[in-house]
Amino acid sequence: MKRIVILISGRGSNMQALVEAGLPVAAVISNRADAGGLAYAAGRGIATAIVPHRNYATREAFDAALAQAIDGFRPDLVVLAGFMRILTDSFVRRYQDHMLNIHPSLLPAFPGLDTHARALAAGVKLHGCSVHFVTAALDHGPIVIQAAVPVLAHDDEARLAARVLAQEHRIYPQAARWFVEGKLVIDSGVVRVMGDHPQQLYAP
């Protein structure tokens, strides 16, 4: 069976969704000892590790230590679940086509931070989330699956974020399951799923 290592920096709600979906999570690793998701993972009998980024003088040194920790669990897939570190190009290349991230927007719209506030300010009528393969270009890797939600007249940032997060918890386990089942194919930067599987969801 294929093995997944999840990287977190905080509560790890997407990590919890992956675990609760029954995916083969071998370990959860954090750059922060106070990350709330570590206790959840340990309580489920999942191995945990901490690689504190503040212990390393350079980003390259931290990434090397992180890669060593990851590789100790022999994963087939690395999943970023609220991991709040920008990864070096060499780290990304090490796990090319074997590392997923989730972003709270309908990429390529609103890469980076503050996506919900920016979506509201732009007046878009659809917002959502995207699971994508990680590349050196921030939030621009090949898209696996997206979920869209309507932007409602009474929405503020918190209400919109909550609805998007609910969809994150739906599509991230689906994308990871497709990977471990060997169903994902990347062709010229476009991800296809073998079989009849929709790569877009719409939530009312």
C-alpha positions in Angstrom: 0.0 0.0 0.0 1.2 3.5 -0.8 2.2 5.8 2.1 1.4 9.4 2.7 3.3 11.9 4.8 1.4 15.1 5.8 3.1 18.4 6.6 1.3 20.8 8.9 2.0 24.1 10.8 -1.2 24.4 12.9 -4.4 22.7 13.7 -4.4 20.5 10.6 -8.1 20.4 9.7 -7.3 19.2 6.2 -4.9 16.6 7.7 -7.8 15.4 9.9 -10.1 15.1 6.8 -7.4 13.0 5.1 -7.0 10.7 8.1 -10.8 10.4 8.7 -11.2 9.4 5.0 -9.1 6.3 5.7 -6.1 7.2 3.6 -2.8 5.5 4.4 -1.1 8.3 6.4 2.2 7.1 7.6 3.3 10.2 9.5 2.5 13.9 10.2 5.4 16.3 10.4 5.3 19.9 11.6 7.8 22.8 11.7 6.1 23.9 14.9 6.1 22.0 18.2 2.8 23.7 19.2 0.9 22.7 16.1 -2.5 21.4 17.3 -2.7 18.7 14.7 0.2 16.8 16.2 -1.9 15.7 19.2 -4.7 14.6 16.9 -2.4 12.5 14.8 -0.7 10.9 17.9 -4.1 10.1 19.3 -4.9 8.2 16.1 -1.7 6.2 16.4 0.0 8.0 13.6 3.7 8.7 13.8 4.7 12.4 14.3 7.9 14.4 14.0 8.9 18.0 14.5 11.5 19.8 12.5 11.6 23.4 14.0 12.5 25.8 11.2 13.9 28.3 13.7 16.7 25.8 14.5 18.2 26.3 11.0 20.1 29.3 9.7 18.9 29.0 6.1 15.9 27.8 4.3 18.1 25.3 2.4 19.3 23.8 5.7 15.7 23.5 7.0 14.5 21.9 3.8 17.3 19.4 3.9 16.4 18.4 7.5 12.7 18.2 6.6 13.5 16.0 3.6 15.5 13.7 5.8 12.6 13.4 8.2 10.1 12.8 5.4 12.2 10.2 3.7 12.5 8.2 6.9 8.9 7.3 6.5 9.3 6.2 2.8 6.3 8.0 1.5 4.9 7.8 -2.0 3.0 11.1 -1.6 3.7 14.2 0.4 0.7 16.4 1.3 0.9 20.0 2.4 -2.0 20.7 4.8 -1.6 24.3 6.1 2.2 24.0 6.0 3.2 27.7 6.3 6.7 27.6 4.8 7.9 28.5 1.3 9.8 25.5 0.0 13.0 25.8 -2.0 13.2 24.8 -5.6 15.5 21.8 -4.8 13.0 20.5 -2.2 10.1 20.8 -4.7 12.2 19.0 -7.4 12.9 16.2 -4.9 9.2 15.4 -4.6 8.1 16.5 -8.1 4.8 14.9 -9.1 4.6 13.4 -5.7 3.5 16.4 -3.6 0.1 18.0 -3.3 -1.1 21.3 -1.9 -4.6 22.8 -1.4 -5.2 26.5 -2.0 -8.3 28.4 -0.9 -9.2 29.9 -4.3 -10.1 28.8 -7.8 -6.6 28.9 -9.2 -5.1 30.6 -11.1 -7.2 33.3 -9.5 -5.9 34.8 -6.2 -2.7 32.9 -5.6 -0.9 33.7 -2.3 -2.5 35.0 0.9 -5.8 36.6 2.0 -7.7 34.9 -0.8 -11.2 35.3 0.7 -10.8 39.0 1.3 -9.4 39.5 -2.2 -12.3 37.6 -3.7 -14.8 39.7 -1.9 -13.0 42.9 -2.9 -12.9 41.8 -6.5 -16.7 41.1 -6.5 -16.4 37.6 -8.0 -19.5 35.6 -8.0 -17.8 32.2 -7.6 -15.0 31.4 -5.2 -13.6 28.0 -4.0 -10.5 25.9 -3.6 -8.1 23.9 -5.7 -5.9 20.9 -5.1 -2.7 21.0 -7.2 0.7 19.4 -7.6 3.4 21.5 -6.1 5.9 23.2 -8.4 8.5 25.9 -7.9 6.0 28.6 -9.0 3.9 29.4 -5.9 0.3 28.1 -6.3 0.7 27.4 -10.0 1.1 23.6 -10.2 -1.1 21.4 -12.3 -4.6 21.4 -10.9 -6.1 18.0 -9.8 -9.6 19.1 -8.6 -11.5 22.2 -7.7 -14.7 23.0 -5.8 -16.7 26.2 -6.3 -19.0 28.0 -3.9 -21.2 31.0 -4.7 -20.3 34.3 -3.2 -23.5 35.5 -1.4 -24.6 39.0 -0.8 -24.3 38.8 3.0 -20.9 37.1 2.9 -18.0 38.5 4.9 -14.5 36.9 5.0 -15.3 34.5 7.8 -18.5 33.2 6.3 -17.0 32.7 2.9 -13.9 31.0 4.4 -16.0 28.6 6.4 -17.9 27.4 3.3 -14.7 27.1 1.3 -13.1 25.1 4.1 -15.9 22.6 4.0 -15.2 22.0 0.4 -11.5 21.7 1.0 -12.3 18.8 3.3 -14.2 17.1 0.5 -11.8 17.5 -2.4 -8.4 17.0 -0.7 -9.1 13.4 0.4 -10.5 12.7 -3.1 -7.3 14.0 -4.8 -5.1 12.0 -2.4 -7.1 8.9 -3.0 -6.8 9.2 -6.8 -3.1 9.5 -6.3 -2.7 6.4 -4.1 -4.9 4.5 -6.5 -2.7 5.4 -9.4 -5.4 7.3 -11.3 -3.7 10.7 -11.8 -1.9 11.4 -15.1 -0.1 14.7 -15.8 0.0 15.4 -19.6 1.6 18.7 -20.7 0.8 20.3 -17.4 -2.8 19.2 -17.3 -4.0 16.6 -14.8 -6.4 13.9 -16.0 -8.1 11.2 -13.9 -8.3 7.7 -15.3 -11.9 6.6 -15.4 -15.1 8.7 -15.2 -14.4 11.0 -12.3 -15.4 14.7 -12.2 -12.6 17.1 -11.4 -15.0 19.9 -10.4 -17.6 20.2 -7.7 -20.2 22.9 -7.1 -21.6 23.6 -3.7 -24.9 25.5 -3.4 
